[in-house]
Amino acid sequence: MLYWLTGLSDGGDFFNLFRYITFRAGGAFFTALIFGFLFGRPLINLLRRKQSNGQPIREDGPQSHLETKKGTPTMGGVLILGALLLATILWARLDNGFVWMVMFVTAGFGLIGFADDYAKVSKNNVAGVSGTIRLGLGFAIAATAGFWAQYLHPDPLAGQLALPVFKDTLINLGWFFVPFAMIVIVGSANAVNLTDGLDGLAIMPVMIAAGALGVIAYAVGRVDFTEYLDVHYVPGTGELLIFVAALFGGGLGFLWYNAPPAAVFMGDTGSLALGGALGSAAVATKHELVWAVIGGLFVVEALSVIIQVLYYKRTGKRVFLMAPIHHHFEKKGWAEPQIVIRFWIIALILALIGLATLKVR
């Protein structure tokens, strides 16, 4: 929105700063960060009043959680989404289709998560909204985003899958592009949701992954960068750097209150929305396969659950002491901060590997 000031004022160099994506990204970051600091504590106090028992804790989870996390309010994702969407609307170009597509997915999955969190706290159980309804709504949102992205992509890239490392290599998915995009977006949303099981565990890897995707979005949205890096040019994606900067600022503001011991959990409101946002950004930038590397931590968390369930149904035995895999390490005696910080390190390493694919050709 502030971008339009450059066309309404003759204020010289100052207002011309709004034309630069990097300047507006900084503005979005600080706007979201300040929003988080200003409204974090009032929101937590409100959630505590409305949620007398806090987030319901699974009895089949680690027994220590029944004591250490009991009474902690959930739905803290509202703080992240409020900061993220406000800062994006304020600082991004609102004539950019990719910005609206990613915000649509973020808000849509946020609403699904909010409904699920509300059902849990109002009924004081862990059931929430049925998985079938959640998946159905999620796939509907992702399908819309898939068609939207295909419409926004230039003709040479529409319906194509770009392969990392291999220069100029495209696979024509044709009609399967939309189902593929649906799997990427819904899979991302649920993978981040599964990762959100310890204080601070999900939000920092989300910010790290978002930062990497932001660099990619900026690079593939500039024709000079794409020519130098030998990657596909996707006009308009550079504006997603504003969204990513806002996510980073909102995430830091939330982490201030979510750091161990957490004063609030993001809940499905935050984890589904952020996962969907990252998946849709990967689809927008034509870096879906690179996203599997950057978000490798989330992939491993999701795979640990899938492997555990399938193996148990087949043999009656467990591969992991408990799934998702961060609970496996809890069972092995790792302290919660130890798990969280080590997973942050892994997320950073994977993000750097993903970024390296931009130049390795």
Secondary structure as UniProt FT lines:
FT   HELIX           2..4
FT   HELIX           5..8
FT   HELIX           13..16
FT   HELIX           17..19
FT   HELIX           21..50
FT   TURN            52..53
FT   TURN            59..60
FT   TURN            63..64
FT   HELIX           65..68
FT   TURN            70..71
FT   HELIX           77..91
FT   TURN            94..95
FT   HELIX           97..123
FT   HELIX           131..152
FT   TURN            155..159
FT   STRAND          160..162
FT   TURN            167..168
FT   STRAND          170..172
FT   HELIX           174..176
FT   HELIX           177..195
FT   TURN            196..197
FT   TURN            199..202
FT   HELIX           203..220
FT   HELIX           223..229
FT   TURN            235..236
FT   HELIX           237..239
FT   HELIX           240..258
FT   HELIX           267..284
FT   TURN            285..286
FT   HELIX           288..294
FT   HELIX           296..315
FT   HELIX           325..331
FT   TURN            332..333
FT   HELIX           336..356
FT   TURN            357..359
//
